[in-house]
Amino acid sequence: MSDAWGLLIPVIVIAVIVLVGIVMKKLQKGLFEQLGASTPGTAPGAGPFSGFQQSPQESREDFVRRHWQRPGVVADGVTLVDLYDRIRALEERVAQAERRSAASPD
């Protein structure tokens, strides 16, 4: 009889672990759905964008400039802002060169 108990105990332990895991998954899923439904940011027709969300009217550059000091929002805010500044300066130089070439008689 002790051999039967020796084999039955590990099977019971495994069954209990599996059942507890299933119950925990269901509880977590239910809790997540309740929390997700109660947050105002996920509700349909929620208010204006807040936090780290980029609004549809906002360009990526504006988003980076707004959040450049917040870690984890942009990869490297200082570098990206510097690149945006360099691109803007280069675009201005190109525009000036185009105006000069259009104004100069050939």
Buried (B, 14 or more C-beta within 10 A) or exposed (E): EEEEEEEEEEEEEEEEEEEEEEEEEEEEEEEEEEEEEEEEEEEEEEEEEEEEEBEEEEEEBEBBBBBBEEEEBBEEBEEBBEEBEEEEEEEEEEEEEEEEEEEEEE
